[in-house]
Amino acid sequence: MSYILTLGENAKRVKSELMTASTGKKNDALIKISEELKNNIGLIIEKNKIDLDNAEKNGMSKSMLDRLMLDEKRILSIANACVNLSKLDDPVGEVTGGGVRPNGMKIEKVRVPMGVIGIIYEARPNVTVDAASLCLKSGNTVILRGGKEAFESNKILMKLMRNAVEKAGFSADIMQLVEDTSRETATEMMKLNGYIDVLIPRGGAGLISSVVKNATVPVIETGTGNCHLYVDETADLQMAVDILNNGKTQRPSVCNALESLLVNEKIAGEFLPLAKKKLDESGVEFRGCEKTKEILPDITLATEEDYGTEFLDYIISVKVVADVDEAISHISEYTTGHSECIVTKSLENAEKFQLGIDAAAVYVNCSTRFTDGEEFGLGAEIGISTQKLHARGPMGLRELTTTKYLISGKGQIR
């Protein structure tokens, strides 16, 4: 039996244990995970430093190193998120519909766990805890396959979590880490039908595309974020600078960071120098169209490829457009369906933008960085779904469940 198949067998063997667990028992396990993480901060940082040193030697970018790094503040945040998750309503068992048929048969539509969830992700060790804890609360067994860049961090986090869930009375195998990070194990995981009920990729465009193209297990597509900001002719320019700066520089390596700036031609001459002055403070590289370059002569001329790129770095593509219609047209061509924003004082243009843009989250006068489960009041999230079936946008607990019908009768026959 192959290594991945063994993990699948383990998950399948214990999944009913978690699917039928009480809310109290699941919450107790989450509290114990939080305690275990807080009690081992030094050890986690020590293991994470091994990953950081290796990544730096291998030339990982500054923004990606930031995604990989765990310090005391981040570990406490991850641990506290487990406690916050324990306080959220349990979606399992929630009745979402039903009724009594004319023949007296009672039908209830209820939320139930999916069963076994597989998650393939890259160099973000916080995902190891976020994903495992969300799956635990929603009653799902999980198999996690992280990237080699975060291998030592993921191993220690999983070891601590497995210790915690055992203390809570669960089998440790309700959560497992794939410790073989070869491409072959990822491919085998994508085809583990009969063991994994749904597969969720979290990472860059290459990873997500590979999973979508190769998986035979059902996939929920998440995360690629070529996010745009359109600054309308009526915009409050200081507000637009602030939203742009927050969206681009706060954490450029995440999927809800801004990658492209569109500016109405009527205010481009005034706004673009303000925008560049602010982003220069963080060393952001501008790649703009001919009209942008006329206003900012020292920038790089943008290519077609730049407008379709999720940089995840201190780079932004820029285009001057005639109006909101051209902005919508440009975004529609290059969007990945994640998060898009307009800054405007025009109610008409705001409504046109929100109706005309096909994305999971469409903002007026606020940062795309808010596309996040916790910011939306959902608690932690498993990812941002950019597809339209089953789930769209931040995926919290409810999005990790499915439904089934419970029917009760008194001998009715058809």
C-alpha positions in Angstrom: 0.0 0.0 0.0 1.4 3.4 -0.9 2.1 6.1 1.6 -0.7 8.4 0.5 -3.2 5.5 0.4 -2.2 4.6 4.0 -3.1 8.2 5.0 -6.4 7.9 3.2 -7.2 4.6 4.9 -6.4 6.2 8.3 -8.6 9.1 7.6 -11.5 7.0 6.4 -11.2 4.7 9.4 -11.7 7.5 11.9 -13.9 10.0 10.0 -17.2 8.8 11.7 -15.6 9.4 15.1 -15.4 13.1 14.2 -18.6 13.4 12.1 -20.6 12.2 15.1 -18.7 14.1 17.8 -20.5 16.6 20.1 -19.9 20.3 19.8 -18.5 20.3 23.3 -15.9 17.7 22.6 -14.8 19.5 19.4 -14.5 22.8 21.3 -12.5 21.1 24.0 -10.1 19.9 21.4 -9.7 23.4 19.9 -8.9 24.8 23.4 -6.3 22.1 23.9 -4.7 22.9 20.6 -4.5 26.5 21.6 -2.9 25.6 24.9 -0.4 23.3 23.2 0.7 25.9 20.8 1.1 28.6 23.5 3.1 26.2 25.6 5.6 25.5 22.8 6.2 28.9 21.2 9.9 28.6 21.5 10.0 25.2 19.9 7.8 26.4 17.0 10.0 29.4 16.4 13.1 27.2 16.5 11.7 24.9 13.8 10.4 27.8 11.8 13.9 29.3 11.8 15.2 26.2 10.0 12.7 26.7 7.2 13.4 30.5 7.0 17.2 29.9 6.8 16.7 27.3 4.0 14.3 29.5 2.1 16.7 32.5 2.3 19.5 30.3 1.0 17.3 29.2 -1.9 16.5 32.8 -2.8 12.9 33.1 -1.6 11.6 36.7 -2.1 11.1 39.0 0.9 7.3 38.9 0.6 7.3 35.1 0.5 9.6 34.9 3.5 7.1 37.0 5.3 4.4 34.4 4.6 6.7 31.7 5.9 7.7 33.5 9.1 6.3 32.6 12.5 7.1 34.8 15.5 5.5 34.9 19.0 2.9 37.4 17.9 1.8 35.3 15.0 1.8 32.1 17.0 -0.4 33.7 19.7 -2.7 34.9 17.0 -3.0 31.4 15.5 -3.6 30.0 19.0 -6.2 32.6 19.9 -8.0 31.9 16.6 -8.6 28.4 17.8 -10.2 29.7 21.0 -12.4 32.1 18.9 -13.4 29.2 16.6 -14.6 27.3 19.7 -17.0 30.1 20.4 -18.6 30.1 17.0 -21.8 28.2 16.3 -21.4 24.6 15.1 -23.0 24.3 11.7 -23.3 20.5 12.0 -26.9 19.5 12.6 -28.4 22.8 11.6 -31.7 22.4 9.9 -31.8 24.5 6.8 -35.1 23.5 5.3 -37.8 20.9 5.1 -41.4 20.4 6.1 -44.3 17.9 6.3 -45.6 16.5 3.1 -49.3 16.0 2.4 -49.0 12.3 3.2 -47.6 13.1 6.7 -44.0 12.3 5.8 -41.6 14.7 7.6 -38.5 16.0 5.7 -35.6 17.9 7.2 -32.6 19.2 5.3 -29.6 19.3 7.7 -26.0 20.3 7.6 -23.4 17.5 7.9 -19.6 17.3 7.5 -18.2 16.5 4.1 -16.1 13.6 5.6 -12.4 13.7 4.6 -11.0 17.0 3.3 -7.6 17.2 1.6 -5.7 20.5 1.4 -2.7 21.2 -0.7 -0.9 24.4 0.1 2.4 26.3 -0.1 4.7 28.1 2.3 2.2 29.4 4.9 2.5 27.3 8.1 -0.4 29.2 9.7 -2.6 27.3 7.2 -1.7 24.1 8.9 -3.4 25.2 12.1 -6.2 27.2 10.5 -7.2 24.4 8.2 -7.0 21.6 10.7 -8.9 23.6 13.3 -11.7 24.5 10.9 -12.0 21.0 9.7 -12.2 19.8 13.3 -15.0 22.2 14.3 -16.9 21.3 11.1 -16.6 17.6 11.8 -14.2 16.8 9.0 -11.1 14.6 9.1 -8.2 16.3 7.2 -5.1 15.4 5.3 -2.8 18.3 4.9 0.0 18.5 2.3 2.1 21.6 2.7 5.1 22.8 0.7 8.7 21.8 1.4 9.6 25.4 2.3 7.6 25.1 5.5 8.3 21.4 6.2 9.8 21.7 9.7 7.2 24.3 10.8 4.3 22.1 9.6 5.7 19.0 11.2 6.0 20.6 14.7 2.6 22.2 14.4 0.9 19.0 13.4 2.7 17.0 16.2 1.4 19.5 18.8 -2.1 19.4 17.4 -2.2 15.6 17.3 -1.1 15.6 20.9 -3.9 18.0 21.8 -6.7 16.1 20.1 -5.6 12.9 21.7 -5.9 14.6 25.1 -9.4 15.6 24.1 -10.3 11.9 23.4 -10.0 11.8 19.7 -7.8 9.6 17.5 -4.7 11.6 16.4 -5.5 10.5 12.8 -8.4 12.9 12.5 -5.7 15.2 11.2 -2.6 14.1 9.3 0.3 15.8 7.5 1.8 14.4 4.3 5.5 14.3 5.2 6.6 13.4 1.7 6.6 16.7 -0.2 7.4 15.2 -3.6 5.3 16.1 -6.6 4.3 12.4 -6.9 2.5 12.4 -3.5 0.6 15.6 -4.5 -0.5 14.0 -7.7 -1.5 10.8 -6.0 -3.5 12.8 -3.4 -5.4 14.5 -6.2 -6.6 11.1 -7.4 -7.5 9.6 -4.0 -11.2 9.0 -4.9 -13.0 7.0 -2.3 -10.9 8.4 0.5 -10.8 12.2 0.0 -14.3 13.7 -0.4 -13.1 17.2 -1.5 -9.7 18.7 -2.3 -8.9 22.4 -1.6 -5.7 24.0 -3.1 -4.3 27.1 -1.4 -1.4 28.9 -3.1 -0.3 30.6 -6.3 -1.8 30.3 -9.7 0.5 27.4 -10.7 -0.5 25.2 -7.8 -4.2 25.9 -8.2 -4.1 25.3 -11.9 -2.2 22.0 -11.4 -4.8 20.7 -8.9 -7.8 21.8 -11.0 -6.4 20.2 -14.2 -5.1 16.9 -12.6 -7.5 16.1 -9.8 -10.2 13.4 -10.1 -11.3 14.2 -6.5 -13.9 17.1 -6.4 -12.0 20.4 -6.1 -13.0 23.8 -4.6 -10.8 26.3 -6.4 -9.4 29.1 -4.2 -7.3 32.0 -3.9 -5.5 33.4 -7.0 -5.9 37.2 -6.6 -5.2 39.6 -9.5 -7.0 42.3 -7.5 -7.7 45.8 -9.0 -8.3 49.2 -7.7 -10.1 51.7 -9.9 -9.8 55.4 -8.9 -12.8 57.2 -10.4 -12.9 60.9 -11.5 -15.0 61.8 -8.5 -12.7 60.0 -6.0 -11.4 61.5 -2.7 -7.8 61.3 -3.7 -6.4 61.0 -0.2 -8.8 58.1 0.5 -7.7 56.5 -2.8 -4.0 56.8 -1.8 -4.7 55.3 1.6 -6.7 52.4 0.1 -4.0 51.8 -2.5 -1.2 51.8 0.0 -3.0 49.5 2.4 -4.0 47.1 -0.4 -0.5 46.9 -2.0 2.0 47.3 0.8 0.5 45.9 4.1 1.1 42.3 3.0 1.9 42.1 -0.7 2.3 38.3 -0.6 -1.4 37.5 0.2 -4.2 36.8 -2.3 -6.3 39.9 -1.4 -3.4 42.3 -2.0 -3.8 44.8 -4.9 -1.9 43.9 -8.1 -3.3 46.5 -10.5 -4.2 50.2 -10.4 -6.7 51.8 -12.9 -7.0 55.6 -12.9 -9.5 57.8 -14.6 -7.8 60.0 -17.2 -9.4 63.2 -15.8 -7.6 62.9 -12.5 -4.5 60.8 -13.5 -2.2 63.8 -13.7 -3.0 64.8 -10.1 -3.4 61.3 -8.6 -0.5 59.2 -10.0 2.3 61.4 -8.6 0.6 61.2 -5.2 0.2 57.4 -5.5 3.8 57.0 -6.6 5.2 59.2 -3.8 3.3 57.1 -1.2 4.2 53.7 -2.7 7.9 54.7 -3.1 8.1 54.6 0.7 7.8 50.8 0.4 9.8 50.5 -2.8 6.9 49.5 -5.0 7.8 49.1 -8.7 5.3 50.7 -11.1 4.7 49.1 -14.5 2.4 51.4 -16.5 0.8 52.1 -19.8 2.0 54.8 -22.2 -0.3 57.5 -20.6 1.0 56.5 -17.2 4.5 56.8 -18.4 3.8 60.3 -19.8 2.9 61.4 -16.2 5.6 59.2 -14.5 8.5 59.1 -17.0 10.8 57.0 -14.9 8.5 54.0 -14.5 8.7 50.7 -16.6 6.4 50.3 -19.5 3.8 47.6 -18.7 3.4 44.5 -20.9 0.2 42.6 -21.6 1.5 39.9 -19.3 1.9 42.4 -16.4 -1.8 43.1 -16.4 -2.6 39.4 -16.0 0.0 38.7 -13.3 -0.5 38.1 -9.6 2.8 39.6 -8.5 2.6 38.8 -4.7 5.4 41.3 -4.4 6.2 45.0 -4.4 5.2 45.5 -8.0 2.0 47.0 -9.4 0.6 47.4 -12.9 -1.0 50.7 -13.8 -3.4 51.8 -16.6 -5.1 55.1 -17.3 -8.7 54.6 -18.5 -11.3 56.9 -19.9 -14.2 56.0 -17.5 -15.8 53.4 -15.3 -16.9 51.4 -18.3 -13.4 51.0 -19.6 -12.3 50.1 -16.0 -15.0 47.4 -15.9 -14.0 46.1 -19.3 -10.3 45.9 -18.4 -11.0 44.2 -15.1 -13.3 41.7 -16.7 -10.5 40.7 -19.1 -7.9 40.2 -16.4 -9.7 39.5 -13.1 -9.3 36.1 -11.3 -12.7 36.7 -9.7 -11.3 37.4 -6.2 -11.6 41.0 -5.0 -12.0 44.3 -6.9 -12.5 47.9 -5.7 -13.7 51.3 -6.8 -13.0 54.6 -5.1 -15.7 57.1 -6.0 -18.2 59.7 -4.7 -20.6 58.8 -7.5 -23.4 56.5 -6.4 -24.2 55.8 -10.1 -20.6 54.6 -10.8 -20.4 52.7 -7.5 -23.6 50.7 -8.4 -22.4 50.2 -12.0 -19.1 48.8 -10.8 -20.6 46.5 -8.2 -23.1 45.1 -10.7 -20.7 44.9 -13.6 -17.8 43.2 -11.9 -17.9 39.4 -11.7 -15.9 38.7 -8.5 -16.3 37.1 -5.1 -16.0 40.5 -3.4 -16.6 43.9 -4.9 -15.7 46.9 -2.8 -16.7 50.6 -2.8 -14.3 52.9 -0.9 -12.6 50.3 1.2 -9.6 48.0 1.0 -9.6 44.6 -0.7 -7.5 43.4 2.3 -10.8 42.9 4.1 -11.6 39.8 2.0 -11.0 37.4 4.9 -13.1 35.1 6.9 -12.4 36.8 10.2 -12.9 40.3 8.8 -16.3 39.1 7.4 -17.3 37.7 10.8 -17.0 34.1 9.8 -14.1 33.2 12.1 -11.0 31.6 10.5 -11.3 30.6 6.9 -10.0 27.7 4.8 -9.5 29.9 1.8 -11.2 32.4 -0.6 -13.2 30.5 -3.2 -13.1 32.1 -6.6 -15.5 29.7 -8.2 -19.3 29.8 -8.2 -20.5 26.3 -7.2 -20.9 25.3 -3.6 -19.0 28.3 -2.1 -17.8 31.7 -3.2 -15.6 34.1 -1.2 -14.2 33.5 2.3 -14.9 29.9 3.2 -15.8 29.4 6.9 -17.4 26.6 8.8 -20.6 26.4 6.9 -18.8 26.1 3.6 -17.0 23.0 4.9 -20.3 21.2 5.3 -22.8 19.7 2.9 -26.4 18.8 3.4 -28.5 15.7 3.6 -32.2 15.0 3.9 -33.6 13.2 7.0 -37.0 11.7 6.3 -39.4 10.2 8.9 -42.7 8.5 8.2 -45.3 6.1 9.5 -45.2 3.4 6.9 -46.0 5.7 3.9 -45.4 4.0 0.5 -45.5 5.5 -3.0 
